Amino acid sequence: MPDPTVSRSSLIELDGTLVRRLGYGTMRLTGPGVLGPPADLAGARRVLSRALELGVRVFDTAWYYGPDIPNQLLADAIRACPDHVVVATKLGWNSKGGGSPASAHTPEQLRMAMARDLRLLVRERIVAGDTDAQVLAFVEARYGEFVLLRPPFKLHTLALWLTPLLLLIGTVLVLRRNARTRNAAVGERVVPLSDAEKKRLDDLLGKGS
């Protein structure tokens, strides 16, 4: 629970919980170039413990920091915290090849990074003793049915299932309407030949000879 002496204007609701607006970014709890562990691991742990003591309940992290170094340090630190802690993570970079994080913004790279985070979450739940059904229920409750990629056919998912069909039907109707409009416009522009023009055309085609 937030400190009752803290004004409402200094709080923000995240993940259904009121927390202080001031958070802590963990990128620098790594080695040079955001790679590997920090030179002073004990010092990094003290930094996180002190942040929690000061009331920080929002932490920013990402798997490609280290990689995974701040995530591990943060997980250890918040286990002893009785309050709800909000951990924000993100995608869009990677640390492959032993170099500093590089951009990874393609759809395939984003999907792979999301799948990686979900695999880690699933592994944690399995280690905690959850069954397959409990893991799926946890992920669905936490992130919604759409994270399963095959949401069930229900009233609130009806739009998801019908949207592609509706888009296809709408596209066909628009194309047909545009075609009819063009044909009508062409028809309106057609002017019948005059008698003199018809005679001249017949002469050119050799019908008047």
C-alpha positions in Angstrom: 0.0 0.0 0.0 1.3 3.5 -0.8 2.3 5.8 2.1 -0.9 7.6 3.3 1.2 10.8 3.8 2.0 10.9 0.0 -0.3 13.2 -2.0 -2.6 11.7 -4.6 -1.0 13.8 -7.3 2.4 12.1 -6.8 0.8 8.7 -7.4 -0.2 6.9 -10.5 -2.3 3.7 -11.1 -0.4 1.0 -12.8 -1.5 -2.7 -13.0 -4.4 -1.8 -10.8 -2.2 -0.5 -8.0 -1.5 3.0 -6.9 2.3 3.6 -6.9 4.6 6.5 -6.7 5.3 8.2 -10.0 9.0 8.0 -9.4 10.4 4.7 -10.7 13.9 3.2 -11.1 15.5 2.1 -14.4 17.8 -0.9 -14.1 19.8 -0.6 -17.3 23.0 0.5 -15.4 22.9 -2.5 -13.2 25.1 -4.2 -15.8 28.6 -4.2 -17.0 30.2 -1.8 -19.6 28.1 -1.5 -22.8 25.1 -2.9 -21.0 26.7 -6.3 -21.1 27.4 -8.8 -18.3 27.1 -8.3 -14.6 28.1 -5.0 -12.9 31.5 -4.8 -11.4 30.0 -4.5 -7.9 27.2 -7.1 -7.6 26.7 -6.4 -3.9 26.5 -2.7 -4.6 23.8 -3.3 -7.2 21.8 -5.3 -4.7 22.1 -2.5 -2.2 20.9 0.0 -4.8 17.7 -2.0 -5.4 17.1 -2.6 -1.7 17.6 1.1 -1.0 15.1 2.0 -3.8 12.5 -0.2 -2.2 13.2 1.3 1.2 12.6 4.7 -0.2 9.2 3.7 -1.6 10.0 3.0 -5.2 7.5 0.4 -6.5 7.9 0.8 -10.2 11.0 -0.6 -12.0 11.9 -0.6 -15.6 13.9 -3.5 -17.1 14.4 -5.5 -20.2 15.8 -8.9 -21.0 18.6 -7.5 -23.2 20.1 -5.6 -20.3 23.0 -7.9 -19.5 21.2 -9.9 -20.9 18.9 -10.8 -18.0 21.3 -9.5 -15.2 19.0 -6.7 -13.8 16.0 -9.1 -14.1 17.7 -11.6 -11.8 18.8 -8.9 -9.3 15.3 -7.3 -9.3 13.6 -10.7 -8.8 15.8 -11.4 -5.7 15.2 -7.9 -4.3 11.4 -7.8 -4.6 10.8 -11.2 -3.1 11.3 -9.6 0.3 9.0 -6.7 -0.4 5.6 -7.0 1.2 4.0 -4.5 -1.2 2.9 -4.9 -4.8 5.7 -4.0 -7.2 5.2 -3.1 -10.8 7.9 -4.2 -13.2 7.8 -2.7 -16.7 9.6 -4.5 -19.5 9.9 -3.8 -23.2 11.0 -5.2 -26.6 12.7 -3.7 -29.6 16.4 -4.5 -29.0 18.6 -7.5 -28.6 22.1 -8.4 -27.5 23.1 -11.1 -29.9 26.6 -11.5 -31.0 28.2 -10.4 -27.8 27.9 -6.7 -28.7 25.9 -3.9 -27.1 22.1 -4.0 -27.6 21.1 -3.3 -31.2 17.7 -2.5 -32.6 15.3 -5.3 -33.3 12.1 -3.8 -34.6 10.9 -6.2 -37.3 7.6 -8.0 -36.7 9.5 -11.4 -36.5 12.0 -10.0 -34.0 9.3 -8.5 -31.8 7.4 -11.8 -31.8 10.5 -13.7 -30.9 11.3 -11.4 -28.0 7.7 -11.6 -26.7 7.8 -15.4 -26.9 11.1 -15.4 -25.0 9.6 -13.4 -22.1 6.5 -15.7 -22.1 8.7 -18.8 -22.0 10.5 -17.4 -19.0 7.2 -16.7 -17.2 5.9 -20.2 -18.0 9.1 -21.8 -16.7 8.8 -19.8 -13.5 5.2 -21.0 -13.0 6.2 -24.6 -13.8 9.1 -24.5 -11.3 6.6 -23.1 -8.7 4.6 -26.3 -9.2 1.8 -25.2 -11.5 0.1 -27.7 -13.8 -0.2 -26.9 -17.6 -3.8 -25.9 -17.0 -2.8 -23.5 -14.2 -0.1 -22.0 -16.3 -2.5 -21.3 -19.1 -5.0 -19.9 -16.7 -2.4 -17.6 -15.1 -1.2 -16.3 -18.5 -4.7 -15.7 -19.7 -5.8 -14.0 -16.5 -2.7 -11.8 -16.6 -2.6 -10.8 -20.3 -6.0 -11.7 -21.7 -7.1 -14.5 -24.0 -5.5 -12.8 -27.0 -2.0 -13.8 -25.8 -2.9 -17.4 -26.5 -3.1 -16.6 -30.2 -6.2 -18.8 -30.5 -8.8 -17.1 -28.3 -12.1 -19.0 -27.9 -15.1 -18.0 -29.9 -17.1 -16.0 -27.4 -19.2 -12.9 -27.5 -16.4 -10.5 -26.5 -14.0 -12.1 -29.1 -16.6 -12.0 -31.9 -15.1 -8.9 -33.4 -11.7 -10.5 -33.6 -13.0 -13.5 -35.5 -15.4 -11.5 -37.8 -13.1 -8.5 -38.5 -11.2 -10.2 -41.4 -14.4 -11.3 -43.1 -16.0 -7.9 -42.6 -13.0 -6.2 -44.0 -13.1 -8.4 -47.1 -16.8 -7.8 -47.6 -16.3 -4.1 -47.2 -13.4 -4.0 -49.7 -15.5 -5.9 -52.3 -18.4 -3.5 -51.8 -16.2 -0.4 -52.2 -14.6 -1.8 -55.3 -18.0 -2.6 -56.9 -19.3 0.9 -56.0 -16.2 2.5 -57.5 -16.5 0.4 -60.7 -20.2 1.4 -61.1 -19.4 5.0 -60.5 -16.7 4.9 -63.2 -19.0 3.2 -65.7 -21.8 5.6 -65.0 -19.4 8.5 -65.5 -18.2 7.1 -68.8 -21.8 6.6 -70.0 -22.7 10.1 -69.2 -19.7 11.4 -71.3 -20.7 9.5 -74.4 -22.3 11.8 -77.0 -24.1 10.3 -80.0 -22.7 11.0 -83.5 -24.4 13.6 -85.6 -25.7 12.7 -89.1 -22.7 14.5 -90.7 -20.3 12.6 -88.4 -22.0 9.3 -89.2 -21.7 10.0 -93.0 -18.0 11.0 -92.7 -17.3 7.8 -90.7 -19.1 5.6 -93.3 -17.0 7.3 -96.0 -13.8 6.6 -94.1 -14.8 2.9 -93.6 -15.6 2.6 -97.3 -19.3 2.1 -96.8 -20.3 5.1 -98.8 -18.5 3.9 -102.0 
